[in-house]
């Protein structure tokens, strides 16, 4: 039986050298490769004869696809040939061959793509749709136009919110591209995504989630990358325990009743309500003591690696650290502060620093 094949011809409004770079330079490949709405958080490209490549594609709702291969031939600005195979669950799928021909057409480029060696019609047809959509992404990129926003992962909410920051940190830890849509709670945009009007909301194409704990779990389970939940049932339950405790007790005392009293005073003559603050401080001492004991000699709340519980807690402690009155409150809790120092050094923490109130 003769292997099945695909052939595409398309004109791009750029010279051959620019189109050639789009298939050989890692930073350009990551800006367009894959169907529309997909992102490429990881790519390795050694564009020389015998060199390997590996591209990890993420769909808008979190499915991950990894393609690997080897460059067989590269004639600058004229021709590229490379093998193509999907990698799933550690197993390599059937290998096919992609050949690209670049022809100068008065400053534009006619691209001919031949993808050969398919074993089944289904495999061929699925790649036909993939390449068609990918060429749309390539066209957007070459024209300097971003992919349609509705196809991307976005976090909707005020970047000053600790919950919004936790979700953003999780996306960065997993290597997932996203956009931030800074919206206040209870506005029209948020109300359309969350019937309770609270932030954050999470959107990936037509898929929408609200409640930060649900969003965090989805991010971890639906995407490849470092796991943000432990392997054992007991430790996963511990993470759930701390997320629930932080949301149910810690946020109320540390943010709502303590920090917010200074930021949005509601006491006499527009001053902070000391009665509310003092009661919050009593509860904070109790909660911080429990958290400090939980850390012990470790750097994380559960086990010896980052988990969703750490991402939930870090933005709250960050606000306390930045407030003059709470510095003395935090000082005795050396285990907790050691763990927080570990979080501060993470790229996800630095990249999500909120604007000032």
GISULMO-V842077 format. One record per residue. RES is the residue in one small letter. SS is DSSP state (H for helix, E for strand, L for the rest). OMEGA is omega in whole degrees, 0 to 359 (none if undefined). Layout:
BEGIN
RES,SS,OMEGA  RES,SS,OMEGA
END
This chain:
BEGIN
x,L,181  x,L,178  x,L,181  x,E,183  x,E,176  x,E,173  x,E,177  x,E,169  x,E,181  x,E,177  x,E,176  x,E,186  x,L,176  x,L,178  x,L,184  x,H,183  x,H,179  x,H,178  x,H,177  x,H,179  x,H,182  x,H,179  x,L,186  x,L,181  x,L,186  x,H,186  x,H,177  x,H,178  x,H,182  x,L,181  x,L,182  x,L,192  x,L,181  x,L,180  x,L,181  x,L,180  x,L,178  x,L,173  x,E,180  x,E,183  x,E,181  x,E,177  x,E,173  x,E,186  x,E,175  x,L,190  x,L,174  x,L,180  x,L,183  x,L,179  x,L,182  x,E,170  x,E,177  x,E,179  x,E,178  x,E,183  x,E,178  x,E,177  x,L,180  x,L,180  x,L,168  x,L,177  x,L,183  x,E,180  x,E,181  x,E,177  x,E,180  x,E,178  x,E,182  x,E,175  x,E,180  x,E,183  x,E,174  x,E,173  x,E,188  x,L,174  x,L,181  x,L,188  x,E,173  x,E,173  x,E,179  x,E,176  x,E,184  x,E,176  x,E,177  x,E,177  x,E,182  x,E,179  x,L,178  x,L,182  x,E,181  x,E,179  x,L,181  x,L,181  x,L,175  x,E,184  x,E,177  x,E,176  x,E,180  x,E,177  x,E,181  x,E,180  x,E,180  x,E,178  x,E,178  x,L,178  x,L,173  x,E,182  x,E,170  x,E,179  x,E,173  x,E,178  x,E,174  x,E,178  x,E,190  x,E,173  x,E,179  x,E,181  x,L,183  x,L,176  x,H,179  x,H,179  x,H,179  x,H,184  x,H,179  x,H,177  x,H,177  x,H,177  x,H,180  x,H,180  x,H,179  x,H,180  x,H,179  x,H,179  x,H,174  x,H,177  x,H,179  x,H,179  x,H,177  x,H,183  x,H,182  x,H,179  x,L,181  x,L,180  x,L,178  x,L,174  x,L,180  x,L,185  x,H,184  x,H,181  x,H,184  x,L,172  x,E,178  x,E,174  x,E,184  x,E,178  x,L,180  x,L,182  x,L,177  x,L,179  x,L,177  x,H,181  x,H,176  x,H,181  x,H,179  x,H,179  x,H,180  x,H,178  x,H,179  x,H,179  x,H,179  x,H,179  x,H,180  x,H,180  x,L,185  x,L,176  x,L,180  x,L,172  x,E,177  x,E,176  x,E,187  x,L,183  x,L,177  x,L,176  x,L,174  x,L,172  x,L,184  x,H,183  x,H,180  x,H,180  x,H,179  x,H,182  x,H,181  x,L,183  x,L,178  x,L,173  x,L,183  x,L,180  x,L,6  x,L,163  x,E,184  x,E,183  x,E,174  x,E,187  x,L,180  x,L,182  x,E,184  x,E,175  x,E,167  x,E,190  x,L,188  x,H,182  x,H,178  x,H,179  x,H,180  x,H,180  x,H,179  x,H,180  x,H,184  x,H,186  x,H,186  x,H,185  x,L,174  x,L,182  x,L,183  x,L,179  x,L,180  x,L,172  x,L,180  x,L,183  x,L,187  x,L,178  x,H,181  x,H,181  x,H,175  x,H,178  x,H,178  x,H,177  x,H,178  x,H,179  x,H,183  x,H,177  x,H,179  x,H,181  x,H,180  x,H,180  x,H,185  x,H,185  x,H,187  x,H,182  x,H,182  x,H,183  x,H,190  x,H,182  x,H,188  x,H,186  x,H,179  x,H,188  x,H,184  x,H,178  x,H,177  x,H,182  x,H,181  x,L,186  x,L,179  x,L,178  x,L,181  x,H,177  x,H,177  x,H,178  x,L,176  x,L,180  x,L,185  x,H,180  x,H,179  x,H,181  x,H,183  x,H,176  x,H,179  x,H,181  x,H,177  x,H,179  x,H,179  x,H,179  x,H,180  x,H,182  x,H,180  x,H,176  x,H,180  x,H,180  x,H,180  x,H,178  x,H,181  x,H,178  x,H,184  x,L,180  x,L,181  x,L,177  x,L,182  x,L,183  x,L,182  x,L,177  x,L,186  x,L,175  x,L,181  x,L,175  x,L,178  x,H,178  x,H,178  x,H,179  x,H,178  x,H,185  x,H,189  x,H,181  x,H,178  x,H,180  x,H,179  x,H,178  x,H,178  x,H,180  x,H,184  x,H,183  x,L,186  x,H,186  x,H,183  x,H,180  x,H,178  x,H,178  x,H,184  x,H,189  x,H,183  x,L,189  x,L,189  x,H,179  x,H,180  x,H,182  x,H,174  x,H,177  x,H,179  x,H,178  x,H,176  x,H,179  x,H,182  x,H,182  x,L,181  x,L,180  x,H,181  x,H,178  x,H,182  x,H,186  x,L,182  x,L,180  x,L,185  x,L,172  x,L,179  x,L,176  x,L,none
END
